[in-house]
């Protein structure tokens, strides 16, 4: 029962919730013992990838047809997501070294082209974008949620915990604002992302998680691709704030008390993966109280890896931007850092460039003798994260040794060379480094990412007389054409 596991119930009794809490604590004790015994697989660095996609109809409005689309695609790599206009592509783990990323680019393009062709047979198209710009409040008035117990239970549990409707309130840099109440977590489904996985050993986990936290503000600034929501130009990467607000279990009084949100950046650098799981069980009540009959200690003492199903399910309902993962493959347990900050799109080339930058920089930051997190407060890192999401390419970020510096300058002068070195240390080929880090370099030099291109395209359509809603549809149609070429977004012409 992992992060996205299905559950059998849509609601839970008080007794079930109490038993679940006890089981999570028991799992945590066993997990601590496993960490001390070092019984984890770590033969080689493996990377994995998940890409969330939107479905649109011929008018480029959301198409609530994921069941029909998935049936047409008929590929187990594609799965359901929260709303009926979302699906997800899960990419099998691969080793990083050599030309693996170039092979992956080719395989992903082929897979997505085939899936899009099948989707068109049922009147749908696939779009990789952080927030579908044509989604409007009225789209959530019908049957929007996917037919899946987990999503219904999650929606109900969040509202039981809150005891009132969710209030969305986001203001963009030019004063455009979304301010509205919602009676479901439907707006959360607008947030479509790319998740990067990196398998690490227990002893290396803390350094890799801290490194991922430190670089995540730069990732968001560089890759921002979610400037529009409900027709308004908000943050460059609106997905970050929207996701936090749309899944918030706290009524205003608990916010005022400083209770932590479920979408959680964290509040400190860590020394062990145990810190994160322990925080999750200490701070966050259960949303999905599903229990199993497993005796994890007995299983461990019998020489088997316990599932720790309750701990993993609970972990899947605490939405850290860099999430710790415990998983079992072929009977062997392993640990991963799941990086969740990136939006989907614009192209596979852009996605893999973002991934190459992340893996290279994290490798280098995690192995530095005096790491960056010993020279920067966690509060400064979190402030960077909010700036990166709000301002995108124009964000000014604090970095030790540089002070406050533009995100593009920080990448070009400091982080891009680190990414090259880190990938080289992973054994990644020169061809891969040149292709994908070259895209990052050119993006910084051009000052163009998905958010800036979308914003500029909409403005041009409006200057020609289109109203905002029409301009968003025109932009999305053009975006989808460019996306299909796989040319990086910084090269896309404006209308």
C-alpha angles and dihedrals in degrees: 000000000000136000096300098027121147117245129212100223136053095204137022137217124235089253092052091051092050092049090047092053090051091049092050090053091048090050089050092054091051092046090054090052091050091052090053091049093048092223096158134118116243110151098140138352109274125190128200134188138205122189121193115208137194126225119220132182127226090282091053092246118132112283112215096206110104094135091057092042093050090048089052094047091047094189120130089215088072116070142173123275134196099284130040091244092058133079131170132222114211115201117206115246116269135186113255103223128099123005093330094123094053090050088048092052090054093046093048093049091051092047094048093045090052092046092048091050090053092045090054089059088068095041099265139114131201119238125184107206135131095242123006100243094209095058110117134181093258091061089071095054094086133051098311104151121092118249096259129117093221094062095045092047091048093050092048094045093051092052094045088052092048098041090206143052121290116255116214114199119167127154124196127219092262093050099261108144142192111205115166146127121243128198094201140032089254094122088061087067088064088070107089117178148169118242121205120201127200122184112218139170119259092249092053098042100091093050092050094046092048090048091050090051092049094051098039094088089056091047091054094046093048097044103034109150107155110081099139132061128163088354096304130114101234128153123347086245101025089166091080096059094034093054091050094050098039094057098037112138092186124099113214094268092059091047088053089053091055096250109169120254121238088238094067131181089187129240107240145025111262137226098199141015085244089071090065098046090045091051090049093055094041100047108029127065118220119272097180109033099191115151134191133204093243118132097207096190093051090049092049092049089051088059096254128123109249117228093226084201096171094050091049094046091050090048088054091060095053103080104210114172087228105033128193113232129199112189141160126223120183091345095307121111123223141171129233139183108226110204108203105170101097124095120226117264158315091177137338087250090056092045093053091044088055089048094049091050091050097047093046097047094043092051091053098042091047093054099043115121094229103028124213093245090064088060100041129059117237089236090058090051091051091048088052089053094055091045092050091052094045100043105024113187090005094056119126111214134189116239127172111256092017103056113205110352139163113268091236093051092047090053096045097044102036121001101046093058088049090051091053091050093045094051090046089054089051087055094249113161124253089241092059093046093048094047101045103029087044087061090053091049093049091046091055092046092049093042089222128129132150094281095051092045093049092047094048093045093052091048091053093050090049091049087057091056106270118137116235097264093049091045091053091053091047091049093048092050090052091043090054091051092051092043090058092057092059090221108145115261095245088067096051115116118231120238 
